[in-house]
Amino acid sequence: MALSTDPEAGHNYGLPDSAFREIENLVQLMQAHIHAISTNGKSLYGEFRTHKPPLFDGSTKPWVAES
C-alpha cells in the first residue's frame, strides 16, 4: 500500500512520535478501505449494514447504550 508522495508527509509537525504513528495508522486504514471499495464495488460500511445491526437512538443512559 503506497503512502502519499507529498514531501511534507514524513514531517511530524511537533507531534509526539506515538501520536504521529497513530495518525499514520489511520491513514493506512483509510487507504485500505478505499482499496476495498475499488476492488469489490461494495463499501465496508455497506457490507456491515447488510447484517442489520441495531440502531442507536442517541440515549445517554449507560444501560440503554449497552443493551
PQR file of N, CA, C, O and H, with PARSE charges and radii, in Angstrom:
ATOM      1  N   MET A   1       0.845  -1.161   0.000 -0.4000 1.5000
ATOM      2  CA  MET A   1       0.000   0.000   0.000 -0.0000 2.0000
ATOM      3  C   MET A   1       0.897   1.232   0.000  0.5500 1.7000
ATOM      4  O   MET A   1       1.716   1.396   0.905 -0.5500 1.4000
ATOM      5  N   ALA A   2       0.759   2.082  -0.977 -0.4000 1.5000
ATOM      6  CA  ALA A   2       1.617   3.247  -1.112 -0.0000 2.0000
ATOM      7  C   ALA A   2       1.103   4.401  -0.277  0.5500 1.7000
ATOM      8  O   ALA A   2      -0.094   4.687  -0.252 -0.5500 1.4000
ATOM      9  H   ALA A   2       0.094   1.948  -1.712  0.4000 1.0000
ATOM     10  N   LEU A   3       2.015   5.054   0.400 -0.4000 1.5000
ATOM     11  CA  LEU A   3       1.661   6.263   1.135 -0.0000 2.0000
ATOM     12  C   LEU A   3       1.856   7.468   0.234  0.5500 1.7000
ATOM     13  O   LEU A   3       2.382   7.351  -0.873 -0.5500 1.4000
ATOM     14  H   LEU A   3       2.987   4.822   0.380  0.4000 1.0000
ATOM     15  N   SER A   4       1.436   8.602   0.706 -0.4000 1.5000
ATOM     16  CA  SER A   4       1.499   9.827  -0.076 -0.0000 2.0000
ATOM     17  C   SER A   4       2.930  10.140  -0.491  0.5500 1.7000
ATOM     18  O   SER A   4       3.878   9.847   0.237 -0.5500 1.4000
ATOM     19  H   SER A   4       1.009   8.697   1.606  0.4000 1.0000
ATOM     20  N   THR A   5       3.075  10.739  -1.673 -0.4000 1.5000
ATOM     21  CA  THR A   5       4.393  11.166  -2.139 -0.0000 2.0000
ATOM     22  C   THR A   5       4.633  12.629  -1.795  0.5500 1.7000
ATOM     23  O   THR A   5       5.612  13.222  -2.247 -0.5500 1.4000
ATOM     24  H   THR A   5       2.305  10.977  -2.265  0.4000 1.0000
ATOM     25  N   ASP A   6       3.749  13.208  -1.004 -0.4000 1.5000
ATOM     26  CA  ASP A   6       3.889  14.597  -0.564 -0.0000 2.0000
ATOM     27  C   ASP A   6       5.169  14.726   0.254  0.5500 1.7000
ATOM     28  O   ASP A   6       5.365  13.957   1.195 -0.5500 1.4000
ATOM     29  H   ASP A   6       2.953  12.726  -0.637  0.4000 1.0000
ATOM     30  N   PRO A   7       6.067  15.697  -0.081 -0.5600 1.5000
ATOM     31  CA  PRO A   7       7.334  15.813   0.651  0.2800 2.0000
ATOM     32  C   PRO A   7       7.140  16.128   2.126  0.5500 1.7000
ATOM     33  O   PRO A   7       8.024  15.837   2.932 -0.5500 1.4000
ATOM     34  N   GLU A   8       6.003  16.717   2.502 -0.4000 1.5000
ATOM     35  CA  GLU A   8       5.765  17.025   3.910 -0.0000 2.0000
ATOM     36  C   GLU A   8       5.129  15.857   4.658  0.5500 1.7000
ATOM     37  O   GLU A   8       4.933  15.941   5.870 -0.5500 1.4000
ATOM     38  H   GLU A   8       5.285  16.954   1.847  0.4000 1.0000
ATOM     39  N   ALA A   9       4.809  14.784   3.967 -0.4000 1.5000
ATOM     40  CA  ALA A   9       4.130  13.655   4.596 -0.0000 2.0000
ATOM     41  C   ALA A   9       4.980  13.014   5.694  0.5500 1.7000
ATOM     42  O   ALA A   9       4.422  12.440   6.629 -0.5500 1.4000
ATOM     43  H   ALA A   9       4.968  14.717   2.982  0.4000 1.0000
ATOM     44  N   GLY A  10       6.288  13.091   5.613 -0.4000 1.5000
ATOM     45  CA  GLY A  10       7.149  12.499   6.617 -0.0000 2.0000
ATOM     46  C   GLY A  10       7.443  13.398   7.797  0.5500 1.7000
ATOM     47  O   GLY A  10       8.128  12.980   8.730 -0.5500 1.4000
ATOM     48  H   GLY A  10       6.741  13.557   4.853  0.4000 1.0000
ATOM     49  N   HIS A  11       6.944  14.621   7.781 -0.4000 1.5000
ATOM     50  CA  HIS A  11       7.204  15.569   8.860 -0.0000 2.0000
ATOM     51  C   HIS A  11       6.143  15.421   9.939  0.5500 1.7000
ATOM     52  O   HIS A  11       4.957  15.343   9.619 -0.5500 1.4000
ATOM     53  H   HIS A  11       6.388  14.960   7.023  0.4000 1.0000
ATOM     54  N   ASN A  12       6.538  15.380  11.216 -0.4000 1.5000
ATOM     55  CA  ASN A  12       5.552  15.134  12.271 -0.0000 2.0000
ATOM     56  C   ASN A  12       4.977  16.407  12.887  0.5500 1.7000
ATOM     57  O   ASN A  12       4.135  16.310  13.780 -0.5500 1.4000
ATOM     58  H   ASN A  12       7.501  15.444  11.476  0.4000 1.0000
ATOM     59  N   TYR A  13       5.388  17.578  12.454 -0.4000 1.5000
ATOM     60  CA  TYR A  13       4.831  18.856  12.903 -0.0000 2.0000
ATOM     61  C   TYR A  13       4.800  18.992  14.416  0.5500 1.7000
ATOM     62  O   TYR A  13       3.872  19.585  14.966 -0.5500 1.4000
ATOM     63  H   TYR A  13       6.072  17.656  11.729  0.4000 1.0000
ATOM     64  N   GLY A  14       5.794  18.456  15.088 -0.4000 1.5000
ATOM     65  CA  GLY A  14       5.906  18.605  16.530 -0.0000 2.0000
ATOM     66  C   GLY A  14       5.042  17.652  17.335  0.5500 1.7000
ATOM     67  O   GLY A  14       4.970  17.777  18.557 -0.5500 1.4000
ATOM     68  H   GLY A  14       6.548  17.974  14.642  0.4000 1.0000
ATOM     69  N   LEU A  15       4.390  16.713  16.688 -0.4000 1.5000
ATOM     70  CA  LEU A  15       3.573  15.744  17.412 -0.0000 2.0000
ATOM     71  C   LEU A  15       4.479  14.717  18.079  0.5500 1.7000
ATOM     72  O   LEU A  15       5.550  14.403  17.560 -0.5500 1.4000
ATOM     73  H   LEU A  15       4.448  16.613  15.695  0.4000 1.0000
ATOM     74  N   PRO A  16       4.053  14.191  19.229 -0.5600 1.5000
ATOM     75  CA  PRO A  16       4.813  13.088  19.825  0.2800 2.0000
ATOM     76  C   PRO A  16       4.842  11.912  18.855  0.5500 1.7000
ATOM     77  O   PRO A  16       3.905  11.712  18.082 -0.5500 1.4000
ATOM     78  N   ASP A  17       5.917  11.139  18.901 -0.4000 1.5000
ATOM     79  CA  ASP A  17       6.071  10.019  17.970 -0.0000 2.0000
ATOM     80  C   ASP A  17       4.885   9.062  17.999  0.5500 1.7000
ATOM     81  O   ASP A  17       4.449   8.595  16.947 -0.5500 1.4000
ATOM     82  H   ASP A  17       6.678  11.301  19.529  0.4000 1.0000
ATOM     83  N   SER A  18       4.355   8.760  19.185 -0.4000 1.5000
ATOM     84  CA  SER A  18       3.249   7.815  19.271 -0.0000 2.0000
ATOM     85  C   SER A  18       1.996   8.372  18.591  0.5500 1.7000
ATOM     86  O   SER A  18       1.274   7.627  17.929 -0.5500 1.4000
ATOM     87  H   SER A  18       4.709   9.139  20.040  0.4000 1.0000
ATOM     88  N   ALA A  19       1.733   9.661  18.745 -0.4000 1.5000
ATOM     89  CA  ALA A  19       0.572  10.266  18.096 -0.0000 2.0000
ATOM     90  C   ALA A  19       0.749  10.263  16.584  0.5500 1.7000
ATOM     91  O   ALA A  19      -0.197   9.996  15.844 -0.5500 1.4000
ATOM     92  H   ALA A  19       2.320  10.266  19.283  0.4000 1.0000
ATOM     93  N   PHE A  20       1.951  10.556  16.131 -0.4000 1.5000
ATOM     94  CA  PHE A  20       2.208  10.561  14.690 -0.0000 2.0000
ATOM     95  C   PHE A  20       2.037   9.161  14.105  0.5500 1.7000
ATOM     96  O   PHE A  20       1.490   9.006  13.013 -0.5500 1.4000
ATOM     97  H   PHE A  20       2.720  10.772  16.733  0.4000 1.0000
ATOM     98  N   ARG A  21       2.503   8.140  14.829 -0.4000 1.5000
ATOM     99  CA  ARG A  21       2.338   6.757  14.356 -0.0000 2.0000
ATOM    100  C   ARG A  21       0.855   6.392  14.265  0.5500 1.7000
ATOM    101  O   ARG A  21       0.443   5.704  13.331 -0.5500 1.4000
ATOM    102  H   ARG A  21       2.948   8.266  15.716  0.4000 1.0000
ATOM    103  N   GLU A  22       0.063   6.844  15.219 -0.4000 1.5000
ATOM    104  CA  GLU A  22      -1.369   6.555  15.190 -0.0000 2.0000
ATOM    105  C   GLU A  22      -2.045   7.247  14.011  0.5500 1.7000
ATOM    106  O   GLU A  22      -2.948   6.682  13.394 -0.5500 1.4000
ATOM    107  H   GLU A  22       0.398   7.402  15.978  0.4000 1.0000
ATOM    108  N   ILE A  23      -1.618   8.448  13.699 -0.4000 1.5000
ATOM    109  CA  ILE A  23      -2.162   9.152  12.529 -0.0000 2.0000
ATOM    110  C   ILE A  23      -1.786   8.397  11.263  0.5500 1.7000
ATOM    111  O   ILE A  23      -2.618   8.234  10.371 -0.5500 1.4000
ATOM    112  H   ILE A  23      -0.884   8.907  14.200  0.4000 1.0000
ATOM    113  N   GLU A  24      -0.553   7.940  11.174 -0.4000 1.5000
ATOM    114  CA  GLU A  24      -0.135   7.149  10.013 -0.0000 2.0000
ATOM    115  C   GLU A  24      -0.960   5.870   9.906  0.5500 1.7000
ATOM    116  O   GLU A  24      -1.353   5.479   8.807 -0.5500 1.4000
ATOM    117  H   GLU A  24       0.123   8.072  11.899  0.4000 1.0000
ATOM    118  N   ASN A  25      -1.229   5.209  11.041 -0.4000 1.5000
ATOM    119  CA  ASN A  25      -2.051   4.007  11.031 -0.0000 2.0000
ATOM    120  C   ASN A  25      -3.453   4.306  10.522  0.5500 1.7000
ATOM    121  O   ASN A  25      -4.013   3.527   9.750 -0.5500 1.4000
ATOM    122  H   ASN A  25      -0.911   5.526  11.935  0.4000 1.0000
ATOM    123  N   LEU A  26      -4.021   5.425  10.947 -0.4000 1.5000
ATOM    124  CA  LEU A  26      -5.350   5.817  10.497 -0.0000 2.0000
ATOM    125  C   LEU A  26      -5.366   6.055   8.987  0.5500 1.7000
ATOM    126  O   LEU A  26      -6.305   5.649   8.302 -0.5500 1.4000
ATOM    127  H   LEU A  26      -3.566   6.058  11.574  0.4000 1.0000
ATOM    128  N   VAL A  27      -4.335   6.708   8.476 -0.4000 1.5000
ATOM    129  CA  VAL A  27      -4.246   6.942   7.034 -0.0000 2.0000
ATOM    130  C   VAL A  27      -4.182   5.613   6.293  0.5500 1.7000
ATOM    131  O   VAL A  27      -4.828   5.449   5.258 -0.5500 1.4000
ATOM    132  H   VAL A  27      -3.573   7.037   9.033  0.4000 1.0000
ATOM    133  N   GLN A  28      -3.412   4.668   6.809 -0.4000 1.5000
ATOM    134  CA  GLN A  28      -3.314   3.359   6.161 -0.0000 2.0000
ATOM    135  C   GLN A  28      -4.646   2.623   6.184  0.5500 1.7000
ATOM    136  O   GLN A  28      -5.007   1.968   5.207 -0.5500 1.4000
ATOM    137  H   GLN A  28      -2.887   4.801   7.650  0.4000 1.0000
ATOM    138  N   LEU A  29      -5.382   2.723   7.290 -0.4000 1.5000
ATOM    139  CA  LEU A  29      -6.705   2.096   7.352 -0.0000 2.0000
ATOM    140  C   LEU A  29      -7.661   2.723   6.342  0.5500 1.7000
ATOM    141  O   LEU A  29      -8.438   2.020   5.696 -0.5500 1.4000
ATOM    142  H   LEU A  29      -5.089   3.255   8.084  0.4000 1.0000
ATOM    143  N   MET A  30      -7.601   4.042   6.208 -0.4000 1.5000
ATOM    144  CA  MET A  30      -8.455   4.726   5.242 -0.0000 2.0000
ATOM    145  C   MET A  30      -8.104   4.299   3.823  0.5500 1.7000
ATOM    146  O   MET A  30      -8.993   4.089   2.998 -0.5500 1.4000
ATOM    147  H   MET A  30      -6.969   4.614   6.732  0.4000 1.0000
ATOM    148  N   GLN A  31      -6.818   4.172   3.538 -0.4000 1.5000
ATOM    149  CA  GLN A  31      -6.396   3.740   2.206 -0.0000 2.0000
ATOM    150  C   GLN A  31      -6.847   2.305   1.944  0.5500 1.7000
ATOM    151  O   GLN A  31      -7.239   1.975   0.824 -0.5500 1.4000
ATOM    152  H   GLN A  31      -6.096   4.344   4.208  0.4000 1.0000
ATOM    153  N   ALA A  32      -6.796   1.453   2.965 -0.4000 1.5000
ATOM    154  CA  ALA A  32      -7.248   0.072   2.804 -0.0000 2.0000
ATOM    155  C   ALA A  32      -8.747   0.035   2.526  0.5500 1.7000
ATOM    156  O   ALA A  32      -9.214  -0.772   1.723 -0.5500 1.4000
ATOM    157  H   ALA A  32      -6.478   1.721   3.875  0.4000 1.0000
ATOM    158  N   HIS A  33      -9.490   0.900   3.182 -0.4000 1.5000
ATOM    159  CA  HIS A  33     -10.935   0.967   2.952 -0.0000 2.0000
ATOM    160  C   HIS A  33     -11.225   1.414   1.521  0.5500 1.7000
ATOM    161  O   HIS A  33     -12.082   0.838   0.851 -0.5500 1.4000
ATOM    162  H   HIS A  33      -9.111   1.556   3.835  0.4000 1.0000
ATOM    163  N   ILE A  34     -10.527   2.416   1.063 -0.4000 1.5000
ATOM    164  CA  ILE A  34     -10.712   2.898  -0.313 -0.0000 2.0000
ATOM    165  C   ILE A  34     -10.362   1.789  -1.297  0.5500 1.7000
ATOM    166  O   ILE A  34     -11.056   1.595  -2.295 -0.5500 1.4000
ATOM    167  H   ILE A  34      -9.830   2.884   1.607  0.4000 1.0000
ATOM    168  N   HIS A  35      -9.294   1.071  -1.018 -0.4000 1.5000
ATOM    169  CA  HIS A  35      -8.888  -0.043  -1.890 -0.0000 2.0000
ATOM    170  C   HIS A  35      -9.967  -1.133  -1.899  0.5500 1.7000
ATOM    171  O   HIS A  35     -10.273  -1.693  -2.951 -0.5500 1.4000
ATOM    172  H   HIS A  35      -8.730   1.229  -0.207  0.4000 1.0000
ATOM    173  N   ALA A  36     -10.537  -1.431  -0.739 -0.4000 1.5000
ATOM    174  CA  ALA A  36     -11.577  -2.460  -0.658 -0.0000 2.0000
ATOM    175  C   ALA A  36     -12.801  -2.050  -1.468  0.5500 1.7000
ATOM    176  O   ALA A  36     -13.426  -2.891  -2.114 -0.5500 1.4000
ATOM    177  H   ALA A  36     -10.288  -0.975   0.116  0.4000 1.0000
ATOM    178  N   ILE A  37     -13.142  -0.785  -1.441 -0.4000 1.5000
ATOM    179  CA  ILE A  37     -14.289  -0.302  -2.210 -0.0000 2.0000
ATOM    180  C   ILE A  37     -14.010  -0.451  -3.697  0.5500 1.7000
ATOM    181  O   ILE A  37     -14.881  -0.876  -4.457 -0.5500 1.4000
ATOM    182  H   ILE A  37     -12.635  -0.102  -0.917  0.4000 1.0000
ATOM    183  N   SER A  38     -12.803  -0.103  -4.111 -0.4000 1.5000
ATOM    184  CA  SER A  38     -12.496  -0.122  -5.537 -0.0000 2.0000
ATOM    185  C   SER A  38     -12.331  -1.537  -6.080  0.5500 1.7000
ATOM    186  O   SER A  38     -12.505  -1.757  -7.279 -0.5500 1.4000
ATOM    187  H   SER A  38     -12.096   0.242  -3.494  0.4000 1.0000
ATOM    188  N   THR A  39     -11.998  -2.506  -5.218 -0.4000 1.5000
ATOM    189  CA  THR A  39     -11.780  -3.858  -5.718 -0.0000 2.0000
ATOM    190  C   THR A  39     -13.049  -4.694  -5.778  0.5500 1.7000
ATOM    191  O   THR A  39     -13.182  -5.540  -6.662 -0.5500 1.4000
ATOM    192  H   THR A  39     -11.857  -2.328  -4.244  0.4000 1.0000
ATOM    193  N   ASN A  40     -13.985  -4.477  -4.857 -0.4000 1.5000
ATOM    194  CA  ASN A  40     -15.189  -5.310  -4.895 -0.0000 2.0000
ATOM    195  C   ASN A  40     -16.458  -4.509  -5.160  0.5500 1.7000
ATOM    196  O   ASN A  40     -17.540  -5.089  -5.242 -0.5500 1.4000
ATOM    197  H   ASN A  40     -13.876  -3.789  -4.139  0.4000 1.0000
ATOM    198  N   GLY A  41     -16.350  -3.202  -5.294 -0.4000 1.5000
ATOM    199  CA  GLY A  41     -17.504  -2.378  -5.621 -0.0000 2.0000
ATOM    200  C   GLY A  41     -18.486  -2.192  -4.479  0.5500 1.7000
ATOM    201  O   GLY A  41     -19.545  -1.596  -4.678 -0.5500 1.4000
ATOM    202  H   GLY A  41     -15.471  -2.731  -5.228  0.4000 1.0000
ATOM    203  N   LYS A  42     -18.168  -2.683  -3.290 -0.4000 1.5000
ATOM    204  CA  LYS A  42     -19.069  -2.567  -2.155 -0.0000 2.0000
ATOM    205  C   LYS A  42     -18.274  -2.029  -0.970  0.5500 1.7000
ATOM    206  O   LYS A  42     -17.211  -2.552  -0.637 -0.5500 1.4000
ATOM    207  H   LYS A  42     -17.308  -3.167  -3.128  0.4000 1.0000
ATOM    208  N   SER A  43     -18.793  -0.991  -0.342 -0.4000 1.5000
ATOM    209  CA  SER A  43     -18.058  -0.412   0.776 -0.0000 2.0000
ATOM    210  C   SER A  43     -18.125  -1.325   1.992  0.5500 1.7000
ATOM    211  O   SER A  43     -19.043  -2.135   2.123 -0.5500 1.4000
ATOM    212  H   SER A  43     -19.657  -0.566  -0.612  0.4000 1.0000
ATOM    213  N   LEU A  44     -17.152  -1.189   2.875 -0.4000 1.5000
ATOM    214  CA  LEU A  44     -17.160  -1.968   4.102 -0.0000 2.0000
ATOM    215  C   LEU A  44     -18.368  -1.599   4.953  0.5500 1.7000
ATOM    216  O   LEU A  44     -18.955  -2.455   5.614 -0.5500 1.4000
ATOM    217  H   LEU A  44     -16.407  -0.531   2.769  0.4000 1.0000
ATOM    218  N   TYR A  45     -18.737  -0.318   4.933 -0.4000 1.5000
ATOM    219  CA  TYR A  45     -19.914   0.111   5.686 -0.0000 2.0000
ATOM    220  C   TYR A  45     -21.168  -0.547   5.115  0.5500 1.7000
ATOM    221  O   TYR A  45     -22.024  -1.006   5.871 -0.5500 1.4000
ATOM    222  H   TYR A  45     -18.260   0.378   4.395  0.4000 1.0000
ATOM    223  N   GLY A  46     -21.279  -0.595   3.800 -0.4000 1.5000
ATOM    224  CA  GLY A  46     -22.418  -1.244   3.169 -0.0000 2.0000
ATOM    225  C   GLY A  46     -22.493  -2.719   3.532  0.5500 1.7000
ATOM    226  O   GLY A  46     -23.570  -3.261   3.777 -0.5500 1.4000
ATOM    227  H   GLY A  46     -20.583  -0.222   3.186  0.4000 1.0000
ATOM    228  N   GLU A  47     -21.337  -3.353   3.562 -0.4000 1.5000
ATOM    229  CA  GLU A  47     -21.291  -4.767   3.954 -0.0000 2.0000
ATOM    230  C   GLU A  47     -21.717  -4.926   5.407  0.5500 1.7000
ATOM    231  O   GLU A  47     -22.459  -5.852   5.736 -0.5500 1.4000
ATOM    232  H   GLU A  47     -20.462  -2.912   3.363  0.4000 1.0000
ATOM    233  N   PHE A  48     -21.258  -4.037   6.276 -0.4000 1.5000
ATOM    234  CA  PHE A  48     -21.638  -4.058   7.686 -0.0000 2.0000
ATOM    235  C   PHE A  48     -23.154  -3.912   7.826  0.5500 1.7000
ATOM    236  O   PHE A  48     -23.778  -4.629   8.608 -0.5500 1.4000
ATOM    237  H   PHE A  48     -20.656  -3.285   6.009  0.4000 1.0000
ATOM    238  N   ARG A  49     -23.742  -2.988   7.072 -0.4000 1.5000
ATOM    239  CA  ARG A  49     -25.177  -2.733   7.167 -0.0000 2.0000
ATOM    240  C   ARG A  49     -26.010  -3.938   6.718  0.5500 1.7000
ATOM    241  O   ARG A  49     -27.159  -4.067   7.141 -0.5500 1.4000
ATOM    242  H   ARG A  49     -23.234  -2.406   6.437  0.4000 1.0000
ATOM    243  N   THR A  50     -25.471  -4.816   5.882 -0.4000 1.5000
ATOM    244  CA  THR A  50     -26.236  -5.984   5.441 -0.0000 2.0000
ATOM    245  C   THR A  50     -26.527  -6.935   6.602  0.5500 1.7000
ATOM    246  O   THR A  50     -27.414  -7.783   6.499 -0.5500 1.4000
ATOM    247  H   THR A  50     -24.538  -4.712   5.539  0.4000 1.0000
ATOM    248  N   HIS A  51     -25.787  -6.800   7.705 -0.4000 1.5000
ATOM    249  CA  HIS A  51     -26.013  -7.636   8.889 -0.0000 2.0000
ATOM    250  C   HIS A  51     -27.099  -7.069   9.794  0.5500 1.7000
ATOM    251  O   HIS A  51     -27.407  -7.649  10.835 -0.5500 1.4000
ATOM    252  H   HIS A  51     -25.067  -6.112   7.789  0.4000 1.0000
ATOM    253  N   LYS A  52     -27.682  -5.933   9.400 -0.4000 1.5000
ATOM    254  CA  LYS A  52     -28.769  -5.272  10.116 -0.0000 2.0000
ATOM    255  C   LYS A  52     -28.473  -5.075  11.610  0.5500 1.7000
ATOM    256  O   LYS A  52     -29.193  -5.600  12.460 -0.5500 1.4000
ATOM    257  H   LYS A  52     -27.432  -5.461   8.554  0.4000 1.0000
ATOM    258  N   PRO A  53     -27.419  -4.321  11.927 -0.5600 1.5000
ATOM    259  CA  PRO A  53     -27.114  -4.067  13.335  0.2800 2.0000
ATOM    260  C   PRO A  53     -28.205  -3.194  13.960  0.5500 1.7000
ATOM    261  O   PRO A  53     -28.866  -2.437  13.248 -0.5500 1.4000
ATOM    262  N   PRO A  54     -28.406  -3.287  15.285 -0.5600 1.5000
ATOM    263  CA  PRO A  54     -29.429  -2.454  15.919  0.2800 2.0000
ATOM    264  C   PRO A  54     -29.052  -0.980  15.814  0.5500 1.7000
ATOM    265  O   PRO A  54     -27.873  -0.627  15.818 -0.5500 1.4000
ATOM    266  N   LEU A  55     -30.062  -0.133  15.721 -0.4000 1.5000
ATOM    267  CA  LEU A  55     -29.824   1.304  15.631 -0.0000 2.0000
ATOM    268  C   LEU A  55     -29.672   1.886  17.027  0.5500 1.7000
ATOM    269  O   LEU A  55     -30.350   1.462  17.963 -0.5500 1.4000
ATOM    270  H   LEU A  55     -31.020  -0.419  15.718  0.4000 1.0000
ATOM    271  N   PHE A  56     -28.794   2.845  17.160 -0.4000 1.5000
ATOM    272  CA  PHE A  56     -28.584   3.545  18.423 -0.0000 2.0000
ATOM    273  C   PHE A  56     -29.435   4.801  18.405  0.5500 1.7000
ATOM    274  O   PHE A  56     -29.354   5.591  17.464 -0.5500 1.4000
ATOM    275  H   PHE A  56     -28.243   3.190  16.400  0.4000 1.0000
ATOM    276  N   ASP A  57     -30.255   4.994  19.438 -0.4000 1.5000
ATOM    277  CA  ASP A  57     -31.176   6.128  19.456 -0.0000 2.0000
ATOM    278  C   ASP A  57     -30.578   7.402  20.047  0.5500 1.7000
ATOM    279  O   ASP A  57     -31.262   8.424  20.117 -0.5500 1.4000
ATOM    280  H   ASP A  57     -30.322   4.352  20.201  0.4000 1.0000
ATOM    281  N   GLY A  58     -29.315   7.361  20.472 -0.4000 1.5000
ATOM    282  CA  GLY A  58     -28.646   8.545  20.995 -0.0000 2.0000
ATOM    283  C   GLY A  58     -28.816   8.737  22.492  0.5500 1.7000
ATOM    284  O   GLY A  58     -28.427   9.775  23.027 -0.5500 1.4000
ATOM    285  H   GLY A  58     -28.760   6.531  20.414  0.4000 1.0000
ATOM    286  N   SER A  59     -29.383   7.770  23.168 -0.4000 1.5000
ATOM    287  CA  SER A  59     -29.590   7.882  24.592 -0.0000 2.0000
ATOM    288  C   SER A  59     -28.267   8.030  25.328  0.5500 1.7000
ATOM    289  O   SER A  59     -27.257   7.445  24.937 -0.5500 1.4000
ATOM    290  H   SER A  59     -29.699   6.927  22.733  0.4000 1.0000
ATOM    291  N   THR A  60     -28.282   8.809  26.388 -0.4000 1.5000
ATOM    292  CA  THR A  60     -27.067   8.975  27.206 -0.0000 2.0000
ATOM    293  C   THR A  60     -27.106   8.088  28.448  0.5500 1.7000
ATOM    294  O   THR A  60     -26.205   8.153  29.285 -0.5500 1.4000
ATOM    295  H   THR A  60     -29.103   9.284  26.706  0.4000 1.0000
ATOM    296  N   LYS A  61     -28.141   7.262  28.572 -0.4000 1.5000
ATOM    297  CA  LYS A  61     -28.256   6.345  29.716 -0.0000 2.0000
ATOM    298  C   LYS A  61     -27.382   5.131  29.428  0.5500 1.7000
ATOM    299  O   LYS A  61     -27.589   4.448  28.425 -0.5500 1.4000
ATOM    300  H   LYS A  61     -28.872   7.209  27.893  0.4000 1.0000
ATOM    301  N   PRO A  62     -26.402   4.849  30.298 -0.5600 1.5000
ATOM    302  CA  PRO A  62     -25.458   3.760  30.044  0.2800 2.0000
ATOM    303  C   PRO A  62     -26.109   2.408  29.812  0.5500 1.7000
ATOM    304  O   PRO A  62     -25.653   1.649  28.957 -0.5500 1.4000
ATOM    305  N   TRP A  63     -27.177   2.080  30.562 -0.4000 1.5000
ATOM    306  CA  TRP A  63     -27.796   0.767  30.414 -0.0000 2.0000
ATOM    307  C   TRP A  63     -28.538   0.643  29.080  0.5500 1.7000
ATOM    308  O   TRP A  63     -28.680  -0.458  28.549 -0.5500 1.4000
ATOM    309  H   TRP A  63     -27.548   2.696  31.257  0.4000 1.0000
ATOM    310  N   VAL A  64     -29.009   1.769  28.538 -0.4000 1.5000
ATOM    311  CA  VAL A  64     -29.683   1.747  27.242 -0.0000 2.0000
ATOM    312  C   VAL A  64     -28.639   1.559  26.127  0.5500 1.7000
ATOM    313  O   VAL A  64     -28.833   0.759  25.212 -0.5500 1.4000
ATOM    314  H   VAL A  64     -28.894   2.664  28.969  0.4000 1.0000
ATOM    315  N   ALA A  65     -27.544   2.300  26.220 -0.4000 1.5000
ATOM    316  CA  ALA A  65     -26.494   2.194  25.223 -0.0000 2.0000
ATOM    317  C   ALA A  65     -25.877   0.796  25.211  0.5500 1.7000
ATOM    318  O   ALA A  65     -25.563   0.261  24.148 -0.5500 1.4000
ATOM    319  H   ALA A  65     -27.386   2.950  26.964  0.4000 1.0000
ATOM    320  N   GLU A  66     -25.706   0.209  26.393 -0.4000 1.5000
ATOM    321  CA  GLU A  66     -25.100  -1.114  26.487 -0.0000 2.0000
ATOM    322  C   GLU A  66     -25.983  -2.184  25.854  0.5500 1.7000
ATOM    323  O   GLU A  66     -25.488  -3.098  25.195 -0.5500 1.4000
ATOM    324  H   GLU A  66     -25.962   0.643  27.256  0.4000 1.0000
ATOM    325  N   SER A  67     -27.293  -2.064  26.058 -0.4000 1.5000
ATOM    326  CA  SER A  67     -28.198  -3.086  25.517 -0.0000 2.0000
ATOM    327  C   SER A  67     -28.392  -2.874  24.018  0.5500 1.7000
ATOM    328  O   SER A  67     -29.120  -3.631  23.377 -0.5500 1.4000
ATOM    329  H   SER A  67     -27.695  -1.321  26.594  0.4000 1.0000
TER
END
